[in-house]
Structure formats: structure tokens, C-alpha cells
């Protein structure tokens, strides 16, 4: 990647908190503090700490350590598509009592 591409990526990058509302809509709970493990490098990070790219047809969440794609979310008129094959796991906290 050249310096111009890297600068553009950094300018478009948000943190995973930018996806908080979308994830709450999908999962029905607050997701930013839930941990996820990158399937590529094994880094464990809270969902809110992932690198978010929202300037596309959907939301892309990348690992903050290796920058591999962990989660893709696209909403269409036919439904919401969630691809999390870049995450070894996402742990959901038990419901509050």
C-alpha cells in the first residue's frame, strides 16, 4: 500500500463504537464491551475497540492488531447480512438479572 492509500484508510477509520447502534439492532443488546477473537492473529479485543469502516455499502470491522476483516454487516431491503467468519468467536455477556 502506498502512503496515500494508508492516509485515506486512516481518515475513514472509526472505532467499533460507531457500529454500536447497528449491533444493538441486530443482537438486541449492547455489544461494544463484548470480546471477540481475531481468527487471523488471535488478538482478543472488545467489539468497541475494533477498527470500523462505515463508508461503504455496509459496515466493516477489522482487527486492531493485524487489520484483517473480522465482521461485515450489510443492510438491504431484503434483510441484514452478517459475516463474522473473521472472528474466531464473539462472546455475548449473560443477561443482567
FENWOVEN-V214676 format. One record per residue. N is the residue number from 1. PSI is psi as a letter, one per 40 degrees, with the letter a starting at -180 (999 if undefined). NEAR is the number of other C-alpha atoms within 8 Angstrom. D_LAST is the distance of its C-alpha to the last C-alpha in Angstrom with 1 decimal. Layout:
N_PSI_NEAR_D_LAST, N_PSI_NEAR_D_LAST
This chain:
1_h_4_48.7, 2_i_5_50.9, 3_d_6_50.0, 4_d_6_49.9, 5_d_8_47.3, 6_d_9_45.1, 7_d_8_45.4, 8_d_8_44.5, 9_d_8_41.4, 10_d_7_40.3, 11_d_6_41.0, 12_e_9_38.8, 13_h_10_35.9, 14_i_10_32.6, 15_i_10_29.4, 16_e_14_26.5, 17_d_10_24.9, 18_d_10_27.5, 19_e_10_25.7, 20_d_12_22.2, 21_d_7_22.7, 22_d_7_24.3, 23_d_12_21.5, 24_d_11_18.8, 25_d_8_21.1, 26_d_6_21.4, 27_e_8_18.0, 28_e_7_15.9, 29_i_7_14.0, 30_h_9_15.2, 31_e_12_17.3, 32_d_11_19.6, 33_e_8_17.8, 34_h_12_17.4, 35_i_11_20.4, 36_i_13_23.2, 37_h_12_26.3, 38_h_15_29.7, 39_e_11_31.6, 40_d_7_34.9, 41_e_7_34.6, 42_e_8_31.3, 43_h_8_30.1, 44_h_8_26.3, 45_i_11_25.2, 46_i_11_22.2, 47_d_13_22.7, 48_e_14_23.5, 49_e_11_26.2, 50_i_13_28.1, 51_h_13_31.3, 52_h_14_31.2, 53_h_11_34.2, 54_e_12_33.9, 55_f_7_37.6, 56_a_6_38.1, 57_e_6_37.5, 58_a_10_33.9, 59_h_13_31.6, 60_h_12_32.3, 61_h_13_30.1, 62_i_12_32.1, 63_h_14_31.5, 64_e_9_32.3, 65_d_6_34.2, 66_e_7_36.5, 67_e_8_36.0, 68_i_9_35.7, 69_h_10_33.9, 70_d_14_30.3, 71_h_13_29.0, 72_h_13_31.0, 73_h_11_29.7, 74_h_10_32.2, 75_h_9_31.8, 76_i_7_34.7, 77_d_4_35.6, 78_e_5_34.9, 79_a_6_31.3, 80_h_8_29.4, 81_h_9_30.5, 82_h_8_28.3, 83_h_8_30.2, 84_f_8_28.2, 85_e_8_30.9, 86_e_12_31.4, 87_h_12_28.0, 88_d_10_27.8, 89_i_8_24.0, 90_h_9_21.2, 91_h_7_17.9, 92_h_7_14.8, 93_i_5_11.6, 94_i_4_8.8, 95_i_4_6.3, 96_i_3_3.8, 97_999_2_0.0
